[in-house]
C-alpha cells in the first residue's frame, strides 16, 4: 500500500503522507485564512496552547463547510460550543453517578435478600460461570488493593469475609453493569420490574451499558456536541425509534433518565434545560434532541 509502512501488525504512514506540524501562530493563521473571525488573538493563542487544535476544531463542524467558515463565525462561537459541551459532560458524570450508586444498591439488596450475604460467591446463582469467575477475579483484586476503612475492617477483623453489600462498593460502574447482565434471567427481570418499573430486563442491561459508555466519554473529555454513532445503540421502543436516534447523545440521556431514582429525574431535566438556556448558541438538534424532548423522555 503506497504511503504506508507495516511494522509488525501496525500500519505506520510514511512521513510524506502526514499533515505538517504547525506552530500555534500558524494554526491560528490557518483558522483566519478559512474565514474565522478572531477579535482577540492573544486569547485565541492561549486557548490553542492548552487545547489540542484538532480537538477544538471538532466544535466548528457545524459552523463551516468544506473547511470554510460561514459568514460572521467568530472564535468565541467555537468556544461557546466548547464550554457548553464541558458543562454537558459534568451533568452526564453527575447523573450517571446516581445511576451507578442506585444500581449497586438494588443488586446488593435483591441478591443478598434472596441468596444470603455471600450468595454472590456461588457461581450457580449466575448465568455464565466464566463471566462470574472473571468478575470475582477483578473484584478480589480491588478488595485486596482497597484502602477504604470498611474494606480494611473486613479484611483484618472479619477474615476477608465480605458480604455483597460491602464487596460491591469497590466494583467499577462497568463491573456493576456486567454483574447485572450476568444475574440469572429471572433475577434480572425481577430487579427491572421492582426498581425500574419496566418488564424488560434487556432494556436495563442495555441502558446500564450505555450509561457506562456515557460516563467514560464524559470522564475522558470526549465530545458530545454534534456526535453521531455512539455505541451501543440505546434500546428503544418502535415508537421512539421513529422519533429520535439511539446512537446520538439524546438517546443516551434518555437511557440515563430511565435508570435514575425518581427523586433525581426532574432535577436532570431542569439542569439540561438550564444549560441550553445558558448557552443558546448550542442547538439541541446537534445532540439529537427532538423539539419535544422533555415530553418524550417522561413518557
N, C-alpha and C positions, 0 to 999 in steps of 0.2 A: 504494500500500500504506500503510495507516494506521500512523502512528508511525515512518515511515522516510523519510529524505531521500536522494536519489540525487545524489552528487557525482561527475561523470564516470561511471565504471563501478562505483564503490564505493557500496554501500548503507550509509548512516550512520543509526543510530537517533536519533530526536529525544530531547531531554533528558528528557522526561517518561516515557520507556519504560525508562530505565536505572535500575538499583538505586541508592539513595542512598549517598553516601560515608559511611563510619562511622569515626570515630577509634578508636584501639586499645582504649581503655577500653570503647567501645560494642560493638566486635567481641567482646570478652571477655564483656560482659554478655549479648550475644545467645547465645553458647555456653552460658552458665549458664542462661539462660531456657529453652533447649531440653533441659535436663536434665543437662548435663555437669558432673561434679564437678571443682572447681578448688581443690585444697588450698592451693596457693601462687600467689597472684595476681601477685606480683612476678615470679616465674619465668615464668608464662604470658604476661605482658605483654612481657617481654624476648624471648620466642620469637616472638610476633606481630610485633614490631618488625623482626626480621631475617628473618622468613619470611612470605611472602605468605599472607594469611588463606585465600584460595581454594586455594592450593597445599596448605596444611596440612589444610584441611577434607576434601580428597580422601582422606586417610588415615583418615577417620572413616566412610567409606561403609559399611563392614561392621559399624559399631558403632551404627548408628541406622536408623530407619525413618521416612520422611516428615518428616525434619528433627527428629525427637525421638530423643534418645539412649536406648539400652536402660538398664535399671536398673544402677546401680553402675559405669557407664563414667566413667573419670576422664581428665583432661587427660594424665596420664602414659601412659595406654594408647595415645593417639594418637601420643605421642612415641616410644613403643616401636616402633610400626609404621614411623614416620618414620625412626628410627635404623636399624632393620633394612633398610629399603629403601636407605638411604645406603650401608650396607656391602655390600648385594647389588650395587649399581651398581659398587662398587670391584672386586668379583670379576668382573663382566662386562667391565670395562675391562682387567683383568689378563689374563683368558683369551682375549679377542678379540685382545689384543696378541700372544699366542703364535700365534694363528691367522694373523694378518696377516704376521708375520715368516716363518713357515714357508711360507705361500703365495708370498710374494716369492721365497724361496729355491728352491722347487720349480719355479716358472715360469721363473726366470732360468736355472737349471741345465739343465732339459729343452730349452728353446728354443735356448739357446746351443750345447748339445751337438749338436743336430740341424741348426741353420741357421747356426751361427757366432755370434761375439760381437756382430755388427752385423746379424744376420738380422732383428731386430725393426724395422729401418728399412724393410724390404721389405713393401709392402702386400699382395703376393701370398701372404704367409705368414700372412694373417689372413682371417677370414670376411667381414668387411664393410670395404670400402675407406673409406667415410666415417667409420665408427667408429674405424678406425685413424688416420685423419687428425686426428680430434678428440683422440684420446689423445695423439698426437705433439705437437699444438699445446700442450696442457696440460703435457706432460712437458718440452718445451723451455722453457716459461715458468718452471717450477720449477727447471730446471737453471741458467737464467740468473740467477735470484734467489738461488740457494743460496749460503750462506757456509760450507758444510761443507768441511773441508780436502781431502777426497778428490775433491770436485767441482771445487774451485778448481785442484787439480793437473791434472785432465784438461782443464779449460778453458784454462789458461795454458800447460801443458807438453805437452799431448797434442793441441793444435789442435782442442779441442772434440770429440774422438772419444771417445764414451762407450760402452764395452761394456754389454750389457744388465744384467749383474750390478752395474754401477755406477749406471746410469741409474734402474733400478727402485727404488733406495733412496730416491729423492726423491718417488716416487709416493705418493699417499694410499692408504688402505685401499680406498676406493671405486674409485679408478683401478685398483688391482690386481684387484679383483673383476671390473670390466668388461673388463680386459685378458684375464683367463682366459676370460670369456664370448665374447670375440671371437677366440680362437685357432681354428685350423682344427678341425673336429669330431673328427677322428682324434687330434689332439694333446690336446684336452680329455679325450677318453676314455682316452688313454694315461696322462695325469697322474692322472686319477681312480683308475685301476687301480694304478699304480705307487706313488703316495704316500698315497692314502686307502683303498686296499683295496676299492674298490667299482667296479662296471662302469658305473654311471650317471653320466655327465657332467652330466646335467640336475640331479641331486641336488647335486652340488658347486657348480654355478652358483647354484642357489637358496640353498644353505646359506651360501655366501660372502656373498650379498646380505643374507641375514638377519643374519649376524654383523656386517655393516657397520651395519645399522639398529640392532641391539642396542647396538653401540659408541656410535652417535650419541645414542641415548636416554640411555645412561649418562653420557656425557661432558657432556651438556647438562642433567643433573639431572632427567631425566624420571622418571616414576613407573612402577615395575614391579608393585608390590603391587596386587592386585585389578584389574589391567589386562586388558582384552579388546580384540580387534580389531587386533592387531599386523599390519602389512602389509609384505611379502607373507606369505602363509601358508607355513609350513615344509612342504616336500615330504616326505610320509611314505608308508610302505608301507600297503596296505589294512588290514593287521592293526593297525598303530599308529594309524591314523585312527580306529579304534573305541575306542582306549584313552586317547588324550589329544588335545587340540586343537593344531593348528599355528599358531594365532593368539594363544595365551596365552604368557606368559613361559617356561613349561617347554618348549614347543615350540622356542623359540629356544635355550634351554640345551641341548636335545638336539642341535640343529644345530651349535652351538659345540663340544660334546663330540666329535662325529663328525669335526670338522675338526682337532682338536688332535693334535699329535705324541703318540706313545704314552707318552712319559715325563711328560706333563702331565695325562693323563686321570684317573688315580687321585687326584692332588692336587686336581683340580677337584671331584670327588665328595666328598672329605674336607672341603674348605673349605665347600662348600654345607651339608653335614651339620652341621658345627660351628656354622655361622651359625644354622641352625634351632634347635640346642640352646641357643645363647646367647640367642636371642630366642623363647622358647616361645610367647609371645603371638601371634607371626606364624604363621599357619596356612598350610602348604604348599598347601592346596587353593585359596587365594586367589591363587595364581600359576599355577594349572593343573597342579600337581604331583599325579600319582596316588599312592596309598598305596605302591605298589611301584615308585616312580620309579627307584630305583637299578637294579633288575632290568631294567626296560625300556630304560634308557639304555645298558646294556652289552651288550645282545643283538646 
